[in-house]
Amino acid sequence: MSPSGPHVPTMKDVALRAGVSRQLVSMVMRGVPGPSEASREKVLSAAQDLGFAVNTSARLLRQSRTRLIGVAFAAGNVFESRFVERFLERAEAEGFGVVLAPATSVRSTDVVVNELLGHRVEALACFNPAPGSPALDRALGLVPVVWLGERRADPRADEVRSDDGAGLLAAVEHLHGLGHRRITYVGGHGGAVGPDRAQAYRDAMTATGLTGEIDVVDSDFEEESAAQAARELLRRRVLPSAVVCCSDQCAAAVRAVLRDAGVAVPAQVSLVGYDDSPVAGLSFNDLTSVRQDVDLTVAATLGAIVRRLQNPTADPSADPTPATLVVRSSTGPARAPTRRTRR
């Protein structure tokens, strides 16, 4: 090994190994017509023997288009991680590469968007970005941006999000059909989607004739926050007959707290989650849940990006993706009110 580190094979090395010109190697690596099949096989065999890899970054710098899409997402969010997995596959099939930028408590919208723009992405898909971000404002003036997860805060962005109104209405109607009236909602906090989803619950209760039973117990999308909300319910003299939660993770936390208190689901309290994530389908949860369709979200996002790239003057769209209810064993007929003894 040289003092400067191991030698990285170049096109010149491949040309020497194959006994051809560097120009021929370049043509083969770029997939352009011209080289014979025999020459192509000779070059590819030499490249494999040497461990040569095309320098994609350098090639992109020489091109006017990168065909890269940047995705900003929260790595700890189950739905967003599932979206990324499917998006990588669908984008590749459409001839796009994907650059990922996970957002964290220290990696703000400014950080991740600037990072993605530095890769010369042609479009951005951002989950719940900070509306006041200067980097986001700059991006909206440069490339198509799809605002994911929550209601867009800027009309220049396309919006792709679940139809919370239809989803929560389906959940409330399902419970009402089982005889439930005292239906509590756990949620309401967390960006714009938290309050919006809680309002969708209120609208659903009103549409079902249960305005007088509207009951929101504050929680964000974190499990511990939902656990605290469940403990608040347990301090009441009478439990609700059903609880709808802002996410499946929160519903799983509520179920765990109720179980520890000896409250059976669904015999005493029916429980509904939101997302229909893998958590909902686990045998020990088996949660009835409002389904956000990952594949529909991916298709709508990629469709919006392709449309805007093909026609940059097209107006941004804001069409919600369908939300449906998946019924499992966590919901059942309403029973007589469960009264709690004070301790």
GIFENSUL-V568878 format. One record per backbone hydrogen bond with DSSP energy under -0.5 kcal/mol. CO is the residue of the C=O (numbers start at 1). NH is the residue of the N-H. E is the energy in kcal/mol with one decimal. If there is no record, write none. Layout:
CO & NH & E
CO & NH & E
This chain:
2 & 5 & -2.1
5 & 2 & -0.6
7 & 9 & -0.6
10 & 14 & -2.0
11 & 15 & -2.6
12 & 16 & -2.3
13 & 17 & -2.4
14 & 18 & -2.5
15 & 19 & -1.5
15 & 20 & -2.0
21 & 25 & -1.7
22 & 26 & -2.4
23 & 27 & -2.1
24 & 28 & -2.2
25 & 29 & -2.6
26 & 30 & -1.8
27 & 31 & -0.7
27 & 32 & -1.9
28 & 31 & -0.9
36 & 40 & -2.6
37 & 41 & -2.4
38 & 42 & -2.1
39 & 43 & -2.4
40 & 44 & -2.6
41 & 45 & -2.3
42 & 46 & -2.0
43 & 47 & -2.6
44 & 48 & -2.1
45 & 49 & -2.3
46 & 50 & -2.0
47 & 51 & -1.0
47 & 52 & -2.6
54 & 56 & -1.6
55 & 59 & -2.1
56 & 60 & -2.7
57 & 61 & -1.8
58 & 62 & -0.8
59 & 62 & -0.9
60 & 63 & -1.5
67 & 97 & -3.0
68 & 122 & -3.4
68 & 123 & -0.8
69 & 99 & -2.6
70 & 125 & -2.6
71 & 73 & -0.5
71 & 101 & -2.4
72 & 127 & -2.5
73 & 75 & -0.7
73 & 103 & -3.4
74 & 77 & -1.8
76 & 78 & -0.6
77 & 81 & -2.3
78 & 82 & -2.2
79 & 83 & -2.4
80 & 84 & -2.3
81 & 85 & -2.0
82 & 86 & -2.1
83 & 87 & -3.0
84 & 88 & -2.4
85 & 89 & -1.1
86 & 90 & -2.5
87 & 91 & -3.0
88 & 92 & -1.7
89 & 93 & -1.8
90 & 94 & -1.1
91 & 96 & -3.0
92 & 95 & -1.5
97 & 69 & -2.3
99 & 71 & -2.6
101 & 73 & -1.1
103 & 75 & -0.6
106 & 108 & -0.9
107 & 104 & -1.0
108 & 112 & -2.5
109 & 113 & -2.6
110 & 114 & -2.1
111 & 115 & -2.0
112 & 116 & -2.3
113 & 117 & -2.7
114 & 118 & -1.8
115 & 119 & -0.5
116 & 119 & -1.3
116 & 121 & -1.0
117 & 120 & -1.9
122 & 144 & -0.8
123 & 70 & -2.8
124 & 146 & -2.7
125 & 72 & -2.3
126 & 128 & -0.6
126 & 148 & -3.3
130 & 133 & -1.8
133 & 137 & -2.1
134 & 138 & -2.2
135 & 139 & -2.4
136 & 140 & -2.5
137 & 141 & -0.8
138 & 141 & -0.8
139 & 142 & -1.6
139 & 143 & -2.9
144 & 124 & -2.6
145 & 147 & -0.6
145 & 158 & -2.5
146 & 126 & -2.7
146 & 148 & -0.7
147 & 160 & -2.3
148 & 128 & -2.6
148 & 150 & -1.1
154 & 157 & -1.8
158 & 147 & -3.9
159 & 319 & -0.7
160 & 149 & -1.4
161 & 321 & -2.5
162 & 164 & -1.9
163 & 167 & -2.3
164 & 168 & -3.0
165 & 169 & -1.8
166 & 170 & -2.1
167 & 171 & -1.7
168 & 172 & -2.5
169 & 173 & -2.7
170 & 174 & -1.9
171 & 175 & -2.1
172 & 176 & -2.9
173 & 177 & -2.3
174 & 178 & -0.8
175 & 178 & -0.7
175 & 180 & -2.3
176 & 179 & -1.7
178 & 334 & -2.4
181 & 183 & -1.8
182 & 184 & -0.6
182 & 241 & -1.4
182 & 242 & -1.7
184 & 244 & -3.1
185 & 187 & -0.6
185 & 217 & -3.1
186 & 246 & -1.8
187 & 219 & -0.9
190 & 194 & -2.4
191 & 195 & -0.6
192 & 196 & -1.9
193 & 197 & -2.6
194 & 198 & -1.8
195 & 199 & -2.3
196 & 200 & -1.9
197 & 201 & -1.7
198 & 202 & -2.1
199 & 203 & -2.7
200 & 204 & -2.1
201 & 205 & -2.5
202 & 206 & -2.3
203 & 207 & -2.6
204 & 208 & -1.4
205 & 210 & -3.5
206 & 209 & -1.5
210 & 213 & -1.9
211 & 214 & -1.5
215 & 185 & -3.1
215 & 217 & -0.5
216 & 218 & -0.6
217 & 187 & -1.9
219 & 189 & -2.3
222 & 226 & -1.8
223 & 227 & -2.3
224 & 228 & -2.0
225 & 229 & -1.8
226 & 230 & -2.3
227 & 231 & -2.1
228 & 232 & -1.7
229 & 233 & -1.9
230 & 234 & -2.1
231 & 235 & -1.0
232 & 235 & -0.5
233 & 236 & -1.6
237 & 340 & -3.9
241 & 270 & -2.6
242 & 184 & -2.6
243 & 272 & -2.4
244 & 186 & -2.7
247 & 251 & -2.0
248 & 252 & -2.6
249 & 253 & -1.8
250 & 254 & -2.6
251 & 255 & -2.5
252 & 256 & -1.9
253 & 257 & -2.1
254 & 258 & -2.5
255 & 259 & -2.7
256 & 260 & -2.2
257 & 261 & -1.3
258 & 263 & -2.9
259 & 262 & -1.7
262 & 264 & -0.6
264 & 268 & -2.4
264 & 269 & -1.7
270 & 243 & -2.5
271 & 288 & -0.7
272 & 245 & -2.9
273 & 290 & -1.7
274 & 248 & -1.5
275 & 292 & -1.3
277 & 280 & -1.1
277 & 281 & -1.0
278 & 282 & -0.7
279 & 282 & -0.8
280 & 287 & -2.0
282 & 285 & -1.8
282 & 286 & -3.1
286 & 330 & -1.0
288 & 273 & -2.8
289 & 291 & -0.5
289 & 326 & -3.0
290 & 275 & -3.7
290 & 292 & -0.6
291 & 293 & -0.6
291 & 324 & -1.1
292 & 294 & -0.8
293 & 297 & -2.0
294 & 298 & -2.6
295 & 299 & -2.6
296 & 300 & -2.5
297 & 301 & -2.2
298 & 302 & -2.7
299 & 303 & -2.4
300 & 304 & -2.1
301 & 305 & -2.1
302 & 306 & -2.7
303 & 307 & -2.3
304 & 308 & -2.2
305 & 309 & -2.4
306 & 310 & -2.3
307 & 311 & -1.8
311 & 314 & -2.5
317 & 159 & -2.8
318 & 320 & -0.6
321 & 163 & -2.2
322 & 293 & -0.7
324 & 291 & -4.0
325 & 327 & -0.6
326 & 289 & -2.3
328 & 331 & -1.0
330 & 271 & -2.4
337 & 339 & -0.7
338 & 239 & -2.5
